[in-house]
Amino acid sequence: MNHIATFLSGLLHRRANGDARLEADLDAELSFHIERTVEELVDSGVEQSKARSQALARFGSIDVVKHQCRSIAMGKTIVRRRLALVAAALVLVAAGFNAWWSSNLWADEWARISPFSALRWADDRPMSRPMVQVDGRWYELLAINGMKASEIIAFCQRRYGDRAEKRFVEDIYDVLLAAGIADPKVVDLRVRDEMGQEQVLHGIPMTREKRQAIMIPRLRQQPGPWKRLSPFPALRWHDSEPLTRPIIEIEGRSYELLAIAGHPVADVIAYCKRRFGEHAEKRFVEDLYEVLAGMGVQDLSAVDLQVRAEDGAIITFEQVPMTAENRQALMGRRH
């Protein structure tokens, strides 16, 4: 799917519906669509570092794209908006995306909808028991249109692998379609309330506004594609076994890394394996900032590092700055 086309059409749709938050969401939306493009390139076999540069190349200058999108979305007349859309379509055709444009652009308008405005996982265990918010109240989700939540989760795991959680939360409409539920724009939700009582919420519409309410907090956890920072200038693996015991360098001395920002290293590695699959080691070493942000760490300008020294002493280095220089040095040693 071409996320540039999706992004432009989404802005036009949003402006047509009078969404006053267009400007506030622009940076988050750009980051989201760039990351999705990177994922698709990686899935197609492109290396992570090359995939990101290719994704950015497709978008061009971020400032220019923002200006163009602003112009498209905020056109004063219908004619201007249509001309802008035609111009965008011509660019995509020239780039080889005309087949997708003609068959999928308007269909995708429906793909970005959800029946609930918030979703979290019971006990913070992804793909376990989904807790959803509907009309301001929280429930445990048991089924959608008669299909058990556990069955939907299992379907996502089979079909999408390490991106199962992402698809369940962000693309539930497409998931339900793929699972065989016909045109689920309005759904019945079987839920359990806080008192343990089960009930069916009938005729719950899927809307763009609800999905946007889900996406904005998730997008804010994802740093922009320009973040390339690290708290240490070198990392190797104990006994040369990747994703086991990381040995890092701080102030010229080597230490075994035990925890980052309060998260045990074993948990960070497990998160990378779940989310990035075969790219887990690469993401841990090269994109630690993004990994920690995805785990919900808020302030990443500096982090606490708990380490074990060569003599076995446990030491905590507090508020170690994440810098581009550290990551550049780290990357230089990997290549």
Secondary structure in CASP SS format (residue, H / E / C, confidence):
PFRMAT SS
TARGET T0000
AUTHOR 0000-0000-0000
METHOD secondary structure of the structure
MODEL  1
M C 1.00
N C 1.00
H H 1.00
I H 1.00
A H 1.00
T H 1.00
F H 1.00
L H 1.00
S H 1.00
G H 1.00
L H 1.00
L H 1.00
H H 1.00
R H 1.00
R H 1.00
A H 1.00
N C 1.00
G C 1.00
D C 1.00
A C 1.00
R C 1.00
L H 1.00
E H 1.00
A H 1.00
D H 1.00
L H 1.00
D H 1.00
A H 1.00
E H 1.00
L H 1.00
S H 1.00
F H 1.00
H H 1.00
I H 1.00
E H 1.00
R H 1.00
T H 1.00
V H 1.00
E H 1.00
E H 1.00
L H 1.00
V H 1.00
D H 1.00
S C 1.00
G C 1.00
V C 1.00
E C 1.00
Q H 1.00
S H 1.00
K H 1.00
A H 1.00
R H 1.00
S H 1.00
Q H 1.00
A H 1.00
L H 1.00
A H 1.00
R H 1.00
F H 1.00
G C 1.00
S C 1.00
I H 1.00
D H 1.00
V H 1.00
V H 1.00
K H 1.00
H H 1.00
Q H 1.00
C H 1.00
R H 1.00
S H 1.00
I H 1.00
A H 1.00
M C 1.00
G C 1.00
K C 1.00
T C 1.00
I H 1.00
V H 1.00
R H 1.00
R H 1.00
R H 1.00
L H 1.00
A H 1.00
L H 1.00
V H 1.00
A H 1.00
A H 1.00
A H 1.00
L H 1.00
V H 1.00
L H 1.00
V H 1.00
A H 1.00
A C 1.00
G C 1.00
F C 1.00
N H 1.00
A H 1.00
W H 1.00
W H 1.00
S H 1.00
S H 1.00
N H 1.00
L H 1.00
W H 1.00
A H 1.00
D H 1.00
E H 1.00
W H 1.00
A H 1.00
R C 1.00
I C 1.00
S E 1.00
P C 1.00
F C 1.00
S C 1.00
A E 1.00
L E 1.00
R E 1.00
W E 1.00
A H 1.00
D H 1.00
D H 1.00
R C 1.00
P C 1.00
M C 1.00
S C 1.00
R C 1.00
P E 1.00
M E 1.00
V E 1.00
Q E 1.00
V E 1.00
D C 1.00
G C 1.00
R E 1.00
W E 1.00
Y E 1.00
E E 1.00
L E 1.00
L E 1.00
A E 1.00
I E 1.00
N C 1.00
G C 1.00
M E 1.00
K E 1.00
A H 1.00
S H 1.00
E H 1.00
I H 1.00
I H 1.00
A H 1.00
F H 1.00
C H 1.00
Q H 1.00
R H 1.00
R H 1.00
Y H 1.00
G H 1.00
D H 1.00
R H 1.00
A H 1.00
E H 1.00
K H 1.00
R H 1.00
F H 1.00
V H 1.00
E H 1.00
D C 1.00
I H 1.00
Y H 1.00
D H 1.00
V H 1.00
L H 1.00
L H 1.00
A H 1.00
A C 1.00
G C 1.00
I C 1.00
A C 1.00
D C 1.00
P C 1.00
K C 1.00
V E 1.00
V E 1.00
D E 1.00
L E 1.00
R E 1.00
V E 1.00
R E 1.00
D C 1.00
E C 1.00
M C 1.00
G C 1.00
Q C 1.00
E E 1.00
Q E 1.00
V E 1.00
L E 1.00
H E 1.00
G E 1.00
I E 1.00
P E 1.00
M C 1.00
T E 1.00
R H 1.00
E H 1.00
K H 1.00
R H 1.00
Q H 1.00
A H 1.00
I H 1.00
M H 1.00
I H 1.00
P H 1.00
R H 1.00
L H 1.00
R H 1.00
Q C 1.00
Q C 1.00
P C 1.00
G C 1.00
P C 1.00
W C 1.00
K C 1.00
R C 1.00
L C 1.00
S E 1.00
P C 1.00
F C 1.00
P C 1.00
A C 1.00
L E 1.00
R E 1.00
W E 1.00
H H 1.00
D H 1.00
S H 1.00
E C 1.00
P C 1.00
L C 1.00
T C 1.00
R C 1.00
P E 1.00
I E 1.00
I E 1.00
E E 1.00
I E 1.00
E C 1.00
G C 1.00
R E 1.00
S E 1.00
Y E 1.00
E E 1.00
L E 1.00
L E 1.00
A E 1.00
I E 1.00
A C 1.00
G C 1.00
H E 1.00
P E 1.00
V H 1.00
A H 1.00
D H 1.00
V H 1.00
I H 1.00
A H 1.00
Y H 1.00
C H 1.00
K H 1.00
R H 1.00
R H 1.00
F H 1.00
G H 1.00
E H 1.00
H H 1.00
A H 1.00
E H 1.00
K H 1.00
R H 1.00
F H 1.00
V H 1.00
E H 1.00
D C 1.00
L H 1.00
Y H 1.00
E H 1.00
V H 1.00
L H 1.00
A H 1.00
G H 1.00
M C 1.00
G C 1.00
V C 1.00
Q C 1.00
D C 1.00
L C 1.00
S C 1.00
A E 1.00
V E 1.00
D E 1.00
L E 1.00
Q E 1.00
V E 1.00
R E 1.00
A C 1.00
E C 1.00
D C 1.00
G C 1.00
A C 1.00
I E 1.00
I E 1.00
T E 1.00
F E 1.00
E E 1.00
Q E 1.00
V E 1.00
P E 1.00
M C 1.00
T E 1.00
A H 1.00
E H 1.00
N H 1.00
R H 1.00
Q H 1.00
A H 1.00
L H 1.00
M H 1.00
G H 1.00
R H 1.00
R H 1.00
H C 1.00
END
